[in-house]
Amino acid sequence: MGSETPKKEKKEKKEKSSKHSSDGVKKSKSEKKDKKERKEKKEKKRVEELIKADSDSDDITDLQLAPVALVPFANPLASASETKLVLAATTRAAKNQSLKRGVKEVQKTLRKIVDNNPASSGKTDPEGVVIIAADISPMDVISHLPVLCEDHNIPYIYITSRASLGAAAETKRSTSVVMIMRERFGKAASKVKDDDGSYDEEFKKVVKQVKNANRSVLI
């Protein structure tokens, strides 16, 4: 008699569980699977839209995803000391109204530069220096920039962090590329004072450093 009681309780529990399932209280495995697939599809669509928006706006937003690997063509890649130098120069250029930000703005500026000197000419006074973030995805966003730089004899260098580049450029978003210009531009440029000529010295210093990094690249 005592052994029948546990069996009866198990049977009632099973019937109760089945009833809950039929009433829609407990979801079936197929329903859970459908919900998971819908969630994954929605997340995939969100990521695709963000990437498209990043490509259109030139600046790469920090997607809440796994860390992005460096692009395979990131050469020359700045060392720790070189990174510190170019980031400091980027901040100074931003304050000096001498900084171009984003792919569209940088490539537009590069295409306007007329320079008949070859990339190996050793020209010491280029119009600017291009700093590219190497942790960009998709890589097609920046893959054409090195060729543009070489065509117009503009030195360039990669750094490992788009977040650091955005912060140095004094923007609220991570930035894929900036161009440190030799001269000021824009309406606000005339209001910026640099009486001691220190910006010119800093610009020459970063040009020299980036050119040296380019010379060390094995072709």
CORUR-V560012 format. One record per residue. RES is the residue in one small letter. SS is DSSP state (@ for helix, = for strand, . for the rest). OMEGA is omega in radians with two decimals (NA if undefined). NEAR is the number of other ideal C-beta (glycine too) atoms within 8 Angstrom. Layout:
((RES:SS:OMEGA:NEAR) (RES:SS:OMEGA:NEAR))
This chain:
((m:.:-3.14:4) (g:@:-3.11:4) (s:@:-3.12:6) (e:@:-3.08:7) (t:@:3.10:8) (p:@:3.12:7) (k:@:-3.13:8) (k:@:3.13:8) (e:@:3.10:8) (k:@:-3.14:8) (k:@:3.13:8) (e:@:3.12:8) (k:@:3.13:8) (k:@:3.12:8) (e:@:-3.14:8) (k:@:3.11:8) (s:@:3.12:9) (s:@:-3.14:8) (k:@:3.11:8) (h:@:-3.13:9) (s:@:-3.12:9) (s:@:3.12:6) (d:.:3.12:6) (g:.:3.13:5) (v:.:3.13:5) (k:.:-3.08:7) (k:.:3.11:6) (s:.:-3.14:7) (k:@:-3.12:5) (s:@:3.12:6) (e:@:3.10:8) (k:@:-3.14:9) (k:@:3.12:8) (d:@:-3.14:8) (k:@:3.13:9) (k:@:3.14:8) (e:@:3.11:8) (r:@:3.14:8) (k:@:3.14:8) (e:@:3.12:8) (k:@:3.13:8) (k:@:3.13:8) (e:@:3.12:8) (k:@:3.14:8) (k:@:3.13:8) (r:@:-3.14:8) (v:@:3.13:10) (e:@:3.13:8) (e:@:3.12:8) (l:@:3.12:10) (i:@:3.11:11) (k:@:3.12:8) (a:@:3.12:9) (d:@:-3.12:13) (s:@:-3.12:10) (d:@:-3.05:6) (s:@:3.09:7) (d:.:-3.10:12) (d:.:-3.09:13) (i:.:3.12:13) (t:.:3.09:9) (d:.:3.07:7) (l:.:-3.11:7) (q:.:-3.10:3) (l:.:3.08:5) (a:.:-3.14:3) (p:.:-3.10:4) (v:.:3.10:8) (a:.:3.12:5) (l:.:3.13:10) (v:.:-3.05:12) (p:.:-3.10:5) (f:.:-3.13:7) (a:.:-3.07:9) (n:.:0.12:6) (p:.:3.11:10) (l:=:-3.06:11) (a:.:3.02:12) (s:.:-3.14:6) (a:@:-3.13:6) (s:@:3.12:6) (e:@:3.11:12) (t:@:3.12:12) (k:@:-3.13:8) (l:@:-3.07:11) (v:@:3.10:17) (l:@:3.08:12) (a:@:3.12:10) (a:@:3.11:14) (t:@:3.11:15) (t:@:3.13:11) (r:@:3.13:10) (a:@:3.12:14) (a:@:3.12:11) (k:@:-3.09:8) (n:.:-3.08:11) (q:.:-3.11:10) (s:.:-3.05:14) (l:=:3.01:13) (k:=:-3.08:10) (r:=:3.05:12) (g:.:-3.06:13) (v:@:-3.07:11) (k:@:-3.11:7) (e:@:-3.13:11) (v:@:-3.11:15) (q:@:3.07:11) (k:@:3.12:8) (t:@:-3.14:13) (l:@:-3.09:15) (r:@:3.12:8) (k:@:-3.10:6) (i:.:3.09:9) (v:.:-3.12:4) (d:.:-3.11:9) (n:.:3.12:3) (n:.:3.08:7) (p:.:-3.10:5) (a:.:-3.10:7) (s:.:-3.04:4) (s:.:3.13:7) (g:.:3.12:4) (k:.:-3.02:8) (t:.:-3.10:6) (d:.:3.11:5) (p:.:-3.13:12) (e:.:-3.11:10) (g:=:3.09:11) (v:=:-3.11:16) (v:=:3.09:16) (i:=:-3.05:15) (i:=:3.06:14) (a:=:-3.06:17) (a:.:-3.12:11) (d:.:-3.06:12) (i:.:3.03:13) (s:.:0.03:7) (p:.:-3.07:7) (m:@:3.14:10) (d:@:-3.13:6) (v:@:-3.05:11) (i:.:-2.99:13) (s:.:-3.10:9) (h:.:-3.03:7) (l:@:3.12:15) (p:@:3.13:10) (v:@:3.11:7) (l:@:3.13:12) (c:@:-3.13:12) (e:@:3.12:9) (d:@:-3.08:8) (h:.:3.06:11) (n:.:3.12:11) (i:.:3.12:15) (p:.:-3.13:11) (y:=:3.13:13) (i:=:3.11:16) (y:=:2.94:15) (i:=:-2.97:15) (t:.:-3.01:11) (s:.:3.06:8) (r:@:3.12:12) (a:@:3.11:8) (s:@:-3.14:11) (l:@:3.10:18) (g:@:3.13:13) (a:@:3.13:8) (a:@:-3.14:12) (a:.:3.11:13) (e:.:3.04:7) (t:.:-3.13:9) (k:.:-3.11:3) (r:.:3.00:9) (s:.:-3.04:12) (t:.:-3.08:15) (s:.:-3.09:16) (v:=:3.01:16) (v:=:3.07:16) (m:=:3.10:15) (i:=:-3.07:15) (m:=:3.11:13) (r:.:-3.10:8) (e:.:3.04:6) (r:.:3.11:10) (f:.:3.09:7) (g:.:-3.08:6) (k:@:-3.09:4) (a:@:-3.05:7) (a:@:-3.09:10) (s:@:-3.13:6) (k:@:-3.11:5) (v:.:-3.13:10) (k:.:3.09:4) (d:.:-3.00:9) (d:.:-3.07:4) (d:.:3.10:4) (g:.:-3.08:7) (s:@:3.13:7) (y:@:3.13:11) (d:@:3.13:8) (e:@:3.14:8) (e:@:3.11:11) (f:@:3.13:14) (k:@:-3.13:9) (k:@:-3.12:10) (v:@:3.07:13) (v:@:-3.14:13) (k:@:-3.12:8) (q:@:-3.12:11) (v:@:3.10:15) (k:@:3.10:9) (n:@:3.10:8) (a:@:3.13:12) (n:@:-3.14:11) (r:@:-3.10:6) (s:.:-3.14:7) (v:.:3.10:8) (l:.:-3.12:3) (i:.:NA:2))
